[in-house]
């Protein structure tokens, strides 16, 4: 499965460069330019690594990280910052960061750190599963089961299900799903979310879970263990 990386930086040039570079390394990249959007996306738990700038409008990277950990989101976070003081780095690590990289940095070093975090997450998360009722998602093996029955999903279908199941009962807007699963692909419209939700529902229905993914009219979608 393609690793999913959230890149957060308030400089459009940095976002674009990291998106191009990490995409060329075989990763699926979503970008955000402020702390509020970064927190909304990060709290879904749908990413494998977050590359997070410290200085952001809205919420600082430190506050985004702090709230992620407060909400038990364990996604590895690599902080990037122009601040190179020992106290700054210690503060970030104390809040739960998994790495700290000082600007300007070598792209090769950043990729190496991201890959190291991916390996660490895979090793630590082999036993970690998402469960909603009879639904079980093995996020390390990227396997999905309903009442013990395996469900074969495409990468996009899997991404949608993880984004929804990470916060059961919560409504996730279409625009957020679009960013989380398709990133910044310019040719993709909101209608594609509806299409893939339909694909996902058909596969769930085949194993008796047709009512797991619910539509909240005018708002988005949610995963619920109990029928609406």
N, C-alpha and C positions, 0 to 999 in steps of 0.2 A: 504494500500500500504506500502511496505517496505521503511523505511527512507533510503536515499542515503547520505553517508558521504564520504567526501574527506579528507584523512589523509596525511599531508605533514610533513616529517621529514627526515633529511639527514642521520640518523642512521638506518641501515637496521634492527637491532634488535628491535628498537622502533616501526618501521613501521609494522613489522611482529606481534609483540605483540598486538598492537592496532587493527590491522586487525582481528586477531583471537578473541580478546576480544569483540570488537564491533559486529563482525559477530555472536558471540554466544549470543549477546543481541538482535538479530533479525534485525540487520542493514546490508545494502549492502555497502561494503567498497571498495573504490578505493584509491590507494596510489600513492604518488609522492615523489621523493627524492631531488628535487631542485626547486628553485624559478621560473625558466622559465617554466618548465612543469606544476608547480602548477598554475601559472597565466593562461596558455592556457586552462587548464581544468576548473578552477574556472570561467573564463569569459563566459563559456557556460551557466551558470546559471542552470545547470542540477542537482545540489546537494542541499540537504536540510540543511546541516551544513558543514562547513570547519573547521577541526582541524589543525591549522597552526603553525609550529615552527617558532620562530623569526630568529634564526641563520641558514641560508641556503646558499648553493653555488648559484652563478648566481644572483638572486635577494633575498634580505632579506625578511623575512615575513612581515616586516613593508611596504616594497615597493609593495609586492604583494597585501596586503590589501589596500594600498593607490590607486593602479591602479584599483582594483576591484570597489572601491567606485567612482572613477573618471568616470568609465564606467557604473555607475548606477546599478551595480550588488549588490543586497541587501541581498544575502545569509548570514545568521548568521555565524560569525567567532569567534572561540575560539582560542586565542593565547596561545601557550605553550612556556615556556622559562626558562632557568637556571637563568636568571636575575630577581632578586626579589626586586629591588629598586622601590620606589614609583614613581620616574620619568619615569622609563621604563614602568611601568604599565599605568601611565597617558598618555604617548605618544601613546601606543597601543590603548587605549580607545578613545583618541582624534582623531585618524585616522579612527575610525569607528568599532573597535572590539566590540564584544558583551560580551566578557569574557576574563579573563587572568588567566592562571594556571601556577604555578611555579613548575619546576622540582626539585627534584623528587616528583611526585604526586601520590596520591592513585587512582588506576583505578576506584574504586567505585565513587570517587568524580568526575572524568572525565565523567563517564557515566551519573551521575546525572546532570552535567552541560550541556552535549549534549542533554539530554532529555528535560531539561528546555528550551533550545534554540529551540528545535523542537516544543514544546508547544507554545512558544512565536511566532514563525513563523506562525504556524497554525492560531493562533488568529489574527495576524496582516494581514495575507494574504488571508483572506476569500473572499475579494472583488478583489483580484489581478488576472488578467487574461493575458495570452499571446494571441495576435491577429495578424494574418497574413491574410489579405484579409477576406474571409468568414470563415476562421479557427479561432476557439476560444478554448483556453485551460484553464480550471479552475484548477490552480495548487494546490489549497487547497483541492478541492473535487476530484481531479484527474479525471475530466470529460472533454471529447473532443466533440466538435460539429462543423459541417460544415453547414453554412447557416441555423443554428438552428436545424439541424438533429443530434441526438446523434450518436457517433461512439464508439462501444465497442472494446477496445484494451487490449491486454495482457500487463503485466508489462514491458516486453522488448520492445514491439512496442511503448508503451507510452514513455518509456525512450528515444528511438530513436527520436520520434517526438519532444519531449521537447528539446533535445539537438540541433536539427536542427532549430526549430522555435524560440529558444532563440536569435538567430542571423540570422534573415531572410536575404536572398540574399548571405550570407557568405558561403563559401565552408568548410565543416567539413571533414577532412580526415578519412578514414576507421579506422586507428589505434586509432585515438582519440575517435571515436564512440565506438570502442571495449573496451577501458579503461573506458569510462564514463558509459556504459550500462552493461558491463559484469565484470568490475573490473579486478582483477588479476587471474581470473580462467584459470589455465594452459592448460586445455583441449580445450579451445575455440580458433578457428582460425579466420582469417579475412573473410573467406567464410561465416561464420555465419551471418556477417553483411549484406551481399548480400541477404541471405535467408530471414532475417527478414525485410529488406527493401522491398522485394517482398511481404511478408505478409501484411506489412503496406500499400503498394500501392494498393493492392487488396481491402482492407477495405475502403481506401479513394475513390477508383474508384466507389465503390458501392453507394456512396452518391454524385458522380459527381466531385470529387476532384482528379482524377487520375493523373493529371499533376502537382500536388502541390510539390511532392518530385522529384527533378531532379538529374540526374547523370551528374557529370562533369568528363569526361573521364580522367583517370590517376591521378585524384586529390581526389575525394570523392563525397559527396552529399550536396545538399542545398535545402532549402524550399523557393519557390518564389510564390508570389501571382499571377503573370502573367505567362502564358505558355511560355516555351522556344521558 
